[in-house]
Structure formats: structure tokens, C-alpha cells
Amino acid sequence: MIKELLTTVTEIPTPDIVVQQIISTASNPNSSAKDLEKAISMDVGLSTKILRLVNSAYYGLPRKITKLSEAIVIVGFKTVRNLALSVFTYSALHSKHTFIDHDKLWSHLMLTAVFSEHIAKSIGFMNREEVFLAGMMHDIGKLALDLLFPKYTYELSKVGERSQVPFFLLEYNENVENHMEIGGELLRLWKFPDEYISVAQYHEKPSLNPDSRYIEMICIVHLANVYSNIFLPGYSLSYGEPYLDPIALNVLGLKPSALKIIYNELDRVFDKSKDIIYGGVEDEAGIQA
């Protein structure tokens, strides 16, 4: 039922023509940096916000970048694409006032993206920019659920806070379409590539689809999501001890003893990336002064 609603209701934001062009350009292996610059430059405000994000402490650039073409060359084609889509995601989260704190949910998405990229780097996973975007979009189903059923979403999160039971387990107990299914469907409607859809569908429990061709990416985002919920408890509307699917360690080739080492590494990453994680409140994904 909810999947059908996604195609008919107006509460769910859809990517405008600029964002659609960015997604299409970035998904085309024959696209050039110039193509991406042209797509983003269709929206002057978007270009400005991307430059502010590029100049955040997270990227640690030695000098201020003032041109979009420079940003694409220095931080990379896919990183600029990710930042453009983060601006859209922030706007989508703040398109309607509901009962939940959208700034906190935004921070959870961005922290999961940052942690996903770092974990990917630490295990030698090549497509780190793709993992960043997958991490940023992993909980997009909660946005749809909140915009469609704000009272239900809020009450479910409050039940989780009182009982200290994670959000997705409460959804399973209710036997309703969960935010993973909804997120996957929403990304499909937005014409995102299959890997992002798969991460949205299985990030809470990768063992639901162990034979997925994207299982490594799913497990990276799953682990990043676990750590994100530890660092920012409740920001994702989920409470209690995060669920770590054992398959994640097997797929990623990690021993349980590595979890503490990764935590310490992510603690440093968290401190360095606070401006990009908490940014965007005052000017739609621009870093606050």
C-alpha cells in the first residue's frame, strides 16, 4: 500500500530537473567532469552550497576553492556529485515540518555516509564515493514514512525510546512495510542505480539477501550505521543497542577484535567531520558560519 502511495501523493519530494540531470550524468560512464559542472551550474544556489561543503574541514583542503570546476578536479567527480545530492536530501528532509527532528536525522545520514567511506577505505574497497552516497541514502525510507505517516513514525520512535528496541525491529513486530522496503522503492522511483536501492533495502540486516551482488557495499553501510547509532544515539529514530548482523564481519573479513580498533578510528573521523555532519541547518546544506 505504501509503495503505491509513493507514486501518487505530493508529500514526497521528487528530484527536480537539475538533480535528475546530476544523477543521470553521474551514472553515465561516458560523462566528463565538464558534463557534471554544466548540470550543477543550472542552479546557481546549488553550486554555492556545494562549494561551501567542499571547503569544510572534513576535506582538509590547503586553500579555499572558489570555482565549481576546481572543486570537481580537486575532490573528484563523484564527491561533487555526492555533495549535490546531499543538498537535495537535506531539502527533502526539511520540505515539511512533522513531529520528529529532521536535523538529527540529517546528521545520522551524513555520519553514516562519512563512516561508510572510512570503513571502505580501511578494508580496501575501491568504490568509496559510491559507498558514501549509499550511506547517505540508506535511511531515506524513514523520510518517506515520516512524510506519509508523521504521527505513526513519531509514536513508533517513542515506543523504541521507552523500550530500547531498535526501530526496524519494531517495524517487524508491527508486520508492516518497513522503512527499508519503502526506501528501496523511493530510490527506484527517483531512478537511482541498483546498488543504492539494495543498500536501502538490506542495510539493517544484510543476511536477508546474502547472495546480493552488492553484499559488500550493504555490509559496509550496515556496519557504518551501527557505529553511527552508537555515536549519535536516537538521531536515526532508533534506540537501544544497535543490531550487528554477523554476516557483515564475515563478508568484510573482520574479526570481532577489529571492532574496537575501528571505533577508535571513527572517533577521530567523527571529530574531524563535525562541520559537515552538523552543517546545513541554516541555509540548506551550507556549512554554518
N, C-alpha and C positions, 0 to 999 in steps of 0.2 A: 504493500500500500504506500509506504513512504517513498519508495523508489519511483512510483507513479507520480506522487506529489511533486517530486523534484523537477519534473518536466512541465508542470502546469502552474505552480504558484509563483508569485512575483517576489516573495520574500527572499528567495535565494539569489544572490548576486551572480551575474554571469560575466565572464571576461569581456571587456569592450573590444573594439576592433584593434586597438593598439596592442593590448595584451594577447589577443588571439594571434596577431602577426608575430609577436615576440616568440610565443610558443611554437608557431609554425616554422619560423626562421631557425630557432634553436634546435628543432627536431630534424631539420634537413641537413644531412651530412655535407651537402654541397654549398651551404651558406657560408658567407665570409663575415669577417668582423665588420666590414663596411655595411653589409646587409643588416646586421644587428643594430648598428649605430643608426641607420636610416629608420628602422622600425621604431626604436625607442624615441628618436628625435621627433616623431609625430606628436609627442606630448612633452612640451617644454617643462612642465611641472614634474613629470616623471624623471626626466633627465637630471633635474636639480636634486631630487631626493636620492637618486642613485649615487650621485657624486658625494653627497653628504655621508651616505653609508660607506662608500669606498674610503673616505677619509677618516673613518672611525679608527679607534686604537686597535681594534681587532685585526686589521690588516697590516698595521705597523709600517706604513709606507714612510720613506725618508723625507718626502716633501708632499705638499698639498697638490692634489690633482684637480685641475680646473676644467678639463675638457673630457667629454664622453669618449672620444677616440683614444685619448691617453689611458683612460680607465680600462678600456677593453684590451689594450695592448699590455698594460702592466699587471692587472689582476686576472685577466683572461676572459675569453668569450663567454664561457659557461658561468663564471662567477657573476658577471654583469647581468646575464640572463636571470640568475637566481635572485639577485637583488631587485630586479624589475618585478619579478613575480612576488617577492616578499612585500613590496609596496601594495600590489593588488590584494594580497592575502590580508594585510593589515586593514585596508579599506573595507574588504568584505566582512571582516570581524566586527568592524565598527559601523556597519551600514544600518544597524538597528539597535536601539537600547533594549536590553532584556534584564533578567534578574541576576545574571552572572557577570563576573568581572572579565571583560574581554581583554583588558591589558594584561592580566595574568595569563590568560590562555595564549595570547600572542607571545609572551615571554617563554612559555613552555614550548611552543612550536619552534621558536628561534634557538632556544637552548638545545633542543633535541637535534636540530639541524647542525649546530656547531659541534656537538658531541659526536654526531654521526660522522662528520667529516674527519674529526680527530681519530676516532676508532678505526675508520677506514685507512687512514694514513699509517697508523701504528701496526696494522696487520698486513699492510702491503696491497690493499685493494685499490685498483687503478682508477676507477671512476669516482673519485672523491667528490667532484662537483655534483654528479648525479645523486650521490648519497645525501649531500647537503639538501638538495631540493626535495628528495623523498622524505627526509626527516622533517622538513618544514611543512610538508603537506600531509604527514601521517595521520593527524587527528582532525583533518578537515571535516570529517563526518560529524564531529561534535558541533561545528559551526552550523551545519545544516539542521541537525537535531534541535539545536537551541533556537534557531530562527523559525522552525516549523512548530515546535512544541516547547516554548520557553518555560512554562510552569513545570512541565514534566521533567525537563532537563535539570532545572534548579532543584526540584524536590529529590530527584534521584541522587544528585551530588550531595545533598544534605543527609540523605539516608546513609550514603557511603561515609560521610564525615562522622556521623554518630556511631556507626557500626565498625568503622575502619576496614571496610571491604572495598576493593578496587572497583572503579566504575564499570569496567567491561564485565566483571563477574556479576554485578547487579543486573546488567542488561541480560545476561544469560539466564539468570534466575527469573526474570520477568518474561522470558521466552518471546521477546520482540525483536524486530530488526535492529541490529546494533549499529553503533557508530562506525564500525569497520566496514560493514556491508554498504552503509549509506555513503561513507567516504569514497569507497571504490566506485560506486555508481556516479557520484558527483564528479569525480575526476574523469570518468568516462564521458560524461556529458560535456565536460569542458575540453574534451579531446586531448587529454594528457596521454603520453605513451604508456604502454602496458606495465612497465616496471614500477611506475608510481602508483598505478591502480593496485597492483599486487601488494605493495608495501602498506597501503591504506587498509587493504582487506585482511592482512595477516600479521600486522605489526605487534599485536597484543599476544599472539600465540602462534609463532611460526610453524609449530608442529601440526597445525591444521592443514598445511599444504607442504609437506616436507620435500616433495618432488618438484616444486616450482623451479623454473629456470632462473628465478630471481631470488632463490632462497638465501644466498649470501647477503644480498642487499637488505632483505627483510630482517635477517638476524642482526645485522649491524644496527639498523634503526630500532629494532626491538631492544637491544642492549642499551643504546643511547637513550631510549625512552625510559628504561628502568632507572638509569642514573639521573635523568632529568627530573623524574618524580622524587628522587632522593634529595637532590639539591634544592628543588622548588616544590615542596610537598603541597598538594592541593591546587596548584596552579592549573593543572590539567583537568580539574573537577574530579580527580581520582584521589582516594585516600587509602590509608593502610599500607602494609608492606607490599611494594611492587612485586608482581609475579615475574620471575625469571624462568623462561622456558629452557629446560636442559638442552634441547636441541641446538640452541644458539651457541653454547660453548663448543659442542662437537663440530658444528658447521664452520665456526671461526677458528678452530684449532686452539682453543684457550683452555687452560687448566683452571680449576676454581681458585687456585692461589694467585692467578693473574688479576682477579677482580679487584683486589686491594691496590695493586700497582696501578691499574687503570684509573681507579678512583683518585689516587694521588695526582696522577697526570691531569685528570679532568678538573681537579680542584684548581690547578694553575690556569688551565684553559678558561674556566669559569671566571676567574678574577680578571683575566685579560680581555674577555669578551663582554663585560657587563654593559658597555655602552651600546653595543648592537642588540643585546638581549632586552634591555630595558628601554631602548630608544623607540621613537615612533608615537609617543602618546600625544604630543602637542601638535605635530604637523604631518600626520600621516606618513609614518615611517621615515621621517627625517630624524637625525640624531639631535636630542635636546642639547641646547647650549648650556 
